[in-house]
């Protein structure tokens, strides 16, 4: 943990960002964010809520005087989509991180490229998927075919070099107090010499700032137009195989040399006609489908929920709510027949009509032309 003394205030301009982070009303809003969902039932959250106003004032005073220090983390394992350790902060630190997150989002919004989609307001996976398909269509229209570069960073959050991250923050932020606070959060990580905890709200912001260097290199220096990134999952589309191989080589070299990152076995190049498996969907120029992994997971889940429903453990509305959440995801693809098949034997689950799924502007001719692809998949 960074125990440096909080720098003294030199002038109003230098502490503008820190004043915004530590604004009391902002801290109150951040506290409200921590109370969403099941998080408010954690022991530390319940204890904090008993004297919420007093605890917020105490936290505000610590931030203003420089007495604030990041506390320990709650460590636990998650198993979806894969087994890994998560380190989550206690509620006091989470409030501070939410406040810092709001300011970082505003500061870096003009910096990030328009095709960076993770953890940014108004973006997300569905818009990323739509843009991937758009670029695939453009490439096929202009060149008749194309090649895809798919890059995935190996153990991304656990591999972020904190010294490099701090240097990158100083390229944009010159407020000493803000940098002091961000350094504290970075150095509080229990992940070892390198890496950031998955449970931190600010880790998402730091990750975007870190890989923005790759975005700028590919878009500005290499001049690649059809490029999309969602966290550490990168998709680039180019006209030829040779261009794809050269681009992947340059990207790997940049990551290794400037960010000390490696790629994993998911990283490769392939023809555009093969379709792109990314961001929860399998994407072609003509249509999109939910990934096989998502199908299998939903089949297992509805089967288990149905057993609990018949045993009286859960209510029908709980099952319907869970299914509607998945359908909300599936509706962004052409997966109507799949949804009907998965939920056909559950009479209490209603699947909306086909027009609610996928691209509503598809003509019957396009639908018939791609019907063979649906069946094969």
C-alpha positions as CSV (number, residue, x, y, z in Angstrom):
1,X,0.0,0.0,0.0
2,X,1.2,3.5,-0.8
3,X,1.8,5.4,2.4
4,X,3.0,8.6,0.8
5,X,2.0,11.9,2.5
6,X,-0.9,13.7,0.6
7,X,0.6,16.6,-1.4
8,X,-0.3,20.1,-0.2
9,X,-2.7,22.2,-2.2
10,X,-0.8,24.6,-4.5
11,X,-3.6,26.1,-6.4
12,X,-7.2,25.6,-7.3
13,X,-6.6,24.3,-10.8
14,X,-4.2,21.5,-9.7
15,X,-6.8,20.1,-7.3
16,X,-9.9,20.4,-9.5
17,X,-10.2,16.7,-10.2
18,X,-9.6,15.7,-6.6
19,X,-12.3,18.2,-5.4
20,X,-14.7,16.5,-7.8
21,X,-13.8,13.0,-6.5
22,X,-14.2,14.0,-2.9
23,X,-17.3,16.2,-3.3
24,X,-19.7,15.1,-0.5
25,X,-22.7,14.8,-2.8
26,X,-20.7,12.7,-5.2
27,X,-19.8,10.4,-2.4
28,X,-23.4,10.1,-1.5
29,X,-24.2,9.1,-5.0
30,X,-21.4,6.6,-5.0
31,X,-22.7,5.1,-1.8
32,X,-26.1,4.6,-3.5
33,X,-24.3,2.7,-6.3
34,X,-23.0,0.3,-3.8
35,X,-26.5,-0.4,-2.6
36,X,-27.7,-1.9,-5.8
37,X,-28.6,-5.6,-6.0
38,X,-27.4,-8.1,-3.5
39,X,-24.3,-6.1,-2.6
40,X,-26.3,-4.2,0.1
41,X,-26.8,-7.4,2.1
42,X,-23.1,-8.0,2.7
43,X,-22.1,-7.6,6.4
44,X,-19.9,-4.6,5.9
45,X,-22.6,-2.8,3.8
46,X,-25.2,-3.5,6.5
47,X,-23.0,-2.2,9.3
48,X,-22.1,0.9,7.2
49,X,-25.8,1.6,6.5
50,X,-26.7,1.7,10.2
51,X,-24.8,5.0,10.5
52,X,-24.5,5.9,6.8
53,X,-24.5,9.7,7.1
54,X,-21.9,9.7,9.9
55,X,-19.7,7.1,8.1
56,X,-19.8,9.2,4.9
57,X,-18.8,12.3,6.7
58,X,-15.9,10.4,8.3
59,X,-14.8,9.1,4.9
60,X,-15.1,12.6,3.4
61,X,-12.9,14.1,6.2
62,X,-10.3,11.4,5.7
63,X,-10.1,12.1,2.0
64,X,-9.9,15.9,2.5
65,X,-7.2,15.6,5.1
66,X,-5.2,12.9,3.4
67,X,-5.8,10.4,6.2
68,X,-7.6,8.0,3.9
69,X,-5.9,4.6,3.2
70,X,-7.2,1.7,1.1
71,X,-8.2,-1.3,3.3
72,X,-7.9,-5.0,2.8
73,X,-9.8,-7.0,0.2
74,X,-12.4,-9.8,0.3
75,X,-11.1,-12.7,-1.7
76,X,-13.3,-15.4,-3.3
77,X,-13.4,-17.7,-6.3
78,X,-15.8,-17.4,-9.3
79,X,-16.3,-20.2,-11.8
80,X,-18.1,-18.5,-14.7
81,X,-17.0,-18.1,-17.4
82,X,-13.8,-19.7,-15.9
83,X,-12.3,-20.4,-12.5
84,X,-10.4,-17.4,-11.1
85,X,-9.8,-15.4,-7.9
86,X,-11.6,-12.1,-7.3
87,X,-10.5,-9.5,-4.8
88,X,-13.3,-7.2,-3.9
89,X,-13.0,-4.1,-1.7
90,X,-15.0,-3.3,1.4
91,X,-17.8,-0.8,1.1
92,X,-15.8,2.3,2.2
93,X,-13.1,1.7,-0.5
94,X,-15.9,0.9,-3.0
95,X,-17.5,4.3,-2.5
96,X,-14.2,6.0,-3.1
97,X,-13.7,3.9,-6.3
98,X,-17.1,4.7,-7.6
99,X,-16.4,8.4,-7.1
100,X,-13.0,8.1,-8.9
101,X,-14.6,6.1,-11.6
102,X,-17.1,8.9,-12.5
103,X,-14.3,11.4,-12.9
104,X,-12.0,9.1,-14.8
105,X,-14.8,8.3,-17.3
106,X,-15.3,12.0,-18.0
107,X,-11.6,12.8,-18.3
108,X,-10.8,9.9,-20.6
109,X,-14.0,9.9,-22.8
110,X,-12.4,12.3,-25.4
111,X,-9.2,10.2,-25.3
112,X,-10.6,6.8,-26.1
113,X,-11.3,5.8,-29.7
114,X,-15.0,5.5,-30.7
115,X,-14.6,1.7,-31.2
116,X,-13.6,1.0,-27.6
117,X,-16.8,-0.5,-26.0
118,X,-16.0,-1.9,-22.6
119,X,-17.3,-0.2,-19.4
120,X,-18.1,3.0,-21.1
121,X,-21.5,4.7,-20.9
122,X,-23.7,4.2,-23.9
123,X,-21.6,1.4,-25.4
124,X,-21.3,-2.3,-24.4
125,X,-21.2,-5.7,-26.0
126,X,-24.2,-5.4,-28.2
127,X,-23.0,-2.2,-29.8
128,X,-19.6,-3.9,-30.3
129,X,-21.2,-6.9,-32.0
130,X,-23.2,-4.6,-34.3
131,X,-20.0,-2.7,-35.3
132,X,-18.0,-5.9,-35.9
133,X,-20.7,-7.1,-38.3
134,X,-20.8,-3.6,-40.0
135,X,-17.1,-3.7,-40.6
136,X,-17.3,-7.3,-41.9
137,X,-19.9,-6.1,-44.4
138,X,-17.9,-3.1,-45.5
139,X,-14.8,-5.3,-46.1
140,X,-16.8,-7.8,-48.1
141,X,-18.5,-5.1,-50.1
142,X,-15.3,-3.3,-51.0
143,X,-12.9,-6.3,-51.4
144,X,-15.2,-9.3,-52.0
145,X,-13.7,-11.1,-49.0
146,X,-11.5,-10.3,-46.0
147,X,-9.5,-11.6,-43.1
148,X,-10.0,-11.3,-39.4
149,X,-7.4,-10.7,-36.7
150,X,-8.6,-11.8,-33.3
151,X,-6.4,-10.9,-30.4
152,X,-6.9,-11.8,-26.7
153,X,-4.4,-10.8,-24.0
154,X,-3.2,-13.6,-21.7
155,X,-4.4,-13.2,-18.0
156,X,-4.9,-9.5,-18.7
157,X,-5.9,-8.0,-15.3
158,X,-3.3,-10.1,-13.6
159,X,-0.5,-9.0,-16.0
160,X,-0.9,-5.2,-16.0
161,X,2.4,-3.5,-15.1
162,X,1.6,-1.0,-12.4
163,X,4.6,1.2,-13.1
164,X,3.6,1.5,-16.7
165,X,0.0,2.2,-15.7
166,X,1.0,5.0,-13.4
167,X,3.1,6.6,-16.1
168,X,0.2,6.5,-18.5
169,X,-2.1,8.2,-16.0
170,X,0.4,11.0,-15.7
171,X,0.2,11.6,-19.5
172,X,-3.4,13.0,-19.0
173,X,-3.7,13.8,-15.3
174,X,-1.6,16.4,-13.6
175,X,-3.5,16.9,-10.3
176,X,-1.1,15.6,-7.5
177,X,-3.8,14.7,-5.1
178,X,-5.8,12.7,-7.7
179,X,-2.6,10.9,-8.7
180,X,-1.9,10.2,-5.0
181,X,-5.3,8.6,-4.6
182,X,-5.1,6.6,-7.8
183,X,-1.6,5.4,-6.9
184,X,-3.0,4.2,-3.5
185,X,-5.7,2.2,-5.2
186,X,-3.2,0.7,-7.7
187,X,-0.7,-0.2,-5.0
188,X,-3.3,-1.8,-2.7
189,X,-3.7,-4.7,-5.1
190,X,-3.2,-8.1,-3.4
191,X,-2.3,-9.8,-6.7
192,X,1.5,-9.7,-6.2
193,X,4.1,-7.6,-8.0
194,X,1.9,-7.0,-11.1
195,X,-1.8,-7.0,-11.9
196,X,-5.0,-5.4,-10.7
197,X,-7.9,-7.0,-8.7
198,X,-10.9,-7.9,-10.8
199,X,-13.3,-6.7,-8.0
200,X,-12.2,-3.1,-8.2
201,X,-14.5,-0.7,-10.0
202,X,-11.5,1.4,-11.1
203,X,-9.7,-1.7,-12.5
204,X,-12.0,-1.5,-15.5
205,X,-11.0,2.2,-16.1
206,X,-7.3,1.4,-15.6
207,X,-7.6,-1.5,-18.1
208,X,-9.1,0.8,-20.7
209,X,-6.5,3.4,-20.2
210,X,-3.8,0.7,-20.4
211,X,-5.0,-0.8,-23.7
212,X,-5.8,2.6,-25.2
213,X,-2.1,2.7,-26.1
214,X,-2.7,-0.3,-28.4
215,X,-5.8,1.4,-29.8
216,X,-3.9,4.5,-30.7
217,X,-1.0,2.5,-32.2
218,X,-3.3,0.5,-34.4
219,X,-5.7,3.3,-35.4
220,X,-3.4,6.3,-35.7
221,X,0.0,4.8,-36.5
222,X,-0.9,1.7,-38.5
223,X,-4.0,3.3,-40.0
224,X,-6.3,0.3,-39.5
225,X,-9.9,1.5,-40.0
226,X,-11.9,-1.6,-39.1
227,X,-10.8,-2.2,-35.5
228,X,-12.9,-2.9,-32.3
229,X,-11.9,-3.6,-28.7
230,X,-13.9,-4.8,-25.8
231,X,-11.6,-4.8,-22.8
232,X,-8.7,-7.2,-23.8
233,X,-10.7,-8.8,-26.7
234,X,-9.6,-7.2,-30.0
235,X,-11.1,-7.7,-33.5
236,X,-9.5,-6.2,-36.6
237,X,-10.6,-6.8,-40.2
238,X,-8.4,-6.3,-43.2
239,X,-8.7,-7.3,-46.9
240,X,-5.9,-9.9,-47.2
241,X,-4.3,-12.8,-45.3
242,X,-0.9,-11.2,-45.6
243,X,-2.2,-7.9,-44.1
244,X,-3.8,-9.9,-41.3
245,X,-0.6,-11.8,-40.4
246,X,1.5,-8.6,-40.6
247,X,-1.0,-6.7,-38.4
248,X,-1.0,-9.5,-35.8
249,X,2.7,-9.5,-35.7
250,X,2.9,-5.7,-35.1
251,X,0.3,-5.8,-32.4
252,X,2.0,-8.6,-30.6
253,X,5.4,-6.7,-30.8
254,X,3.8,-3.5,-29.4
255,X,2.1,-5.3,-26.5
256,X,5.3,-7.0,-25.5
257,X,7.6,-4.0,-25.9
258,X,5.4,-1.2,-24.5
259,X,2.9,-2.8,-22.2
260,X,4.7,-6.1,-21.2
261,X,1.7,-8.2,-22.2
262,X,1.4,-11.5,-24.0
263,X,-1.4,-13.0,-26.1
264,X,-3.1,-16.3,-25.4
265,X,-4.0,-19.3,-27.6
266,X,-7.3,-17.6,-28.7
267,X,-5.2,-15.2,-30.8
268,X,-5.1,-16.0,-34.5
269,X,-6.1,-14.9,-38.0
270,X,-8.8,-16.5,-40.2
271,X,-11.0,-15.8,-43.3
272,X,-13.9,-13.5,-42.8
273,X,-16.3,-16.1,-44.2
274,X,-15.6,-18.3,-41.2
275,X,-17.5,-15.9,-38.9
276,X,-16.3,-14.2,-35.8
277,X,-16.9,-15.7,-32.4
278,X,-16.8,-12.7,-30.0
279,X,-18.6,-10.7,-27.3
280,X,-21.1,-13.5,-26.7
281,X,-22.1,-14.1,-30.3
282,X,-21.1,-15.8,-33.5
283,X,-21.1,-13.1,-36.1
284,X,-21.4,-13.4,-39.9
285,X,-22.1,-10.7,-42.5
286,X,-25.6,-12.0,-42.9
287,X,-26.7,-12.9,-39.4
288,X,-25.7,-13.4,-35.8
289,X,-26.3,-16.3,-33.4
290,X,-25.7,-16.7,-29.6
291,X,-22.6,-18.7,-28.8
292,X,-22.9,-22.5,-28.2
293,X,-21.5,-22.0,-24.7
294,X,-24.4,-19.6,-23.9
295,X,-27.0,-22.1,-25.3
296,X,-25.7,-24.9,-23.2
297,X,-25.5,-22.8,-20.1
298,X,-29.2,-21.6,-20.6
299,X,-30.4,-25.2,-21.1
300,X,-28.7,-26.4,-17.9
301,X,-30.1,-23.4,-16.0
302,X,-33.7,-23.6,-17.1
303,X,-33.7,-27.4,-16.4
304,X,-32.4,-26.8,-12.8
305,X,-34.8,-23.9,-12.2
306,X,-37.7,-26.0,-13.5
307,X,-36.9,-28.7,-10.9
308,X,-36.8,-26.1,-8.1
309,X,-40.1,-24.6,-9.3
310,X,-41.8,-28.0,-9.2
311,X,-40.3,-28.6,-5.7
312,X,-41.7,-25.2,-4.5
313,X,-38.2,-23.8,-3.8
314,X,-38.6,-20.8,-6.2
315,X,-41.5,-19.0,-7.8
316,X,-42.6,-18.9,-11.4
317,X,-41.8,-15.2,-11.7
318,X,-38.2,-15.8,-10.6
319,X,-37.8,-18.3,-13.5
320,X,-39.4,-16.0,-16.0
321,X,-37.2,-13.1,-14.9
322,X,-34.1,-15.1,-15.3
323,X,-35.2,-16.3,-18.8
324,X,-36.2,-12.8,-19.9
325,X,-32.7,-11.6,-19.0
326,X,-31.2,-14.3,-21.4
327,X,-33.8,-13.5,-24.0
328,X,-32.9,-9.9,-23.8
329,X,-29.4,-10.9,-24.9
330,X,-30.6,-13.4,-27.5
331,X,-32.8,-10.9,-29.2
332,X,-29.7,-9.1,-30.5
333,X,-29.2,-12.1,-32.7
334,X,-31.2,-14.3,-35.2
335,X,-31.9,-16.9,-32.6
336,X,-35.7,-17.2,-32.6
337,X,-35.8,-20.9,-33.6
338,X,-33.2,-21.7,-30.9
339,X,-35.2,-19.9,-28.2
340,X,-38.4,-21.7,-29.2
341,X,-36.5,-25.0,-29.1
342,X,-34.9,-24.4,-25.7
343,X,-38.1,-23.2,-24.0
344,X,-40.8,-25.2,-25.9
345,X,-41.5,-27.7,-23.1
346,X,-41.8,-25.0,-20.5
347,X,-45.4,-23.8,-21.0
348,X,-45.0,-20.9,-18.6
349,X,-42.2,-19.4,-20.7
350,X,-43.3,-17.2,-23.6
351,X,-41.0,-16.4,-26.5
352,X,-41.9,-13.3,-28.5
353,X,-42.3,-13.5,-32.3
354,X,-39.5,-13.8,-34.8
355,X,-39.6,-10.1,-35.6
356,X,-38.3,-9.3,-32.1
357,X,-35.0,-11.1,-32.9
358,X,-32.0,-10.0,-35.0
359,X,-32.1,-7.3,-37.7
360,X,-35.6,-6.2,-38.2
361,X,-34.8,-4.8,-41.7
362,X,-33.8,-8.2,-43.1
363,X,-35.9,-9.1,-46.2
364,X,-37.4,-12.5,-46.7
365,X,-34.9,-13.1,-49.5
366,X,-32.0,-12.6,-47.1
367,X,-33.7,-14.7,-44.4
368,X,-34.1,-17.6,-46.9
369,X,-30.5,-17.2,-48.2
370,X,-29.1,-17.6,-44.6
371,X,-31.5,-20.4,-43.5
372,X,-28.9,-23.0,-44.4
373,X,-26.3,-21.3,-42.2
374,X,-28.7,-21.4,-39.2
375,X,-29.3,-25.1,-39.6
376,X,-25.6,-25.9,-39.9
377,X,-24.8,-23.9,-36.8
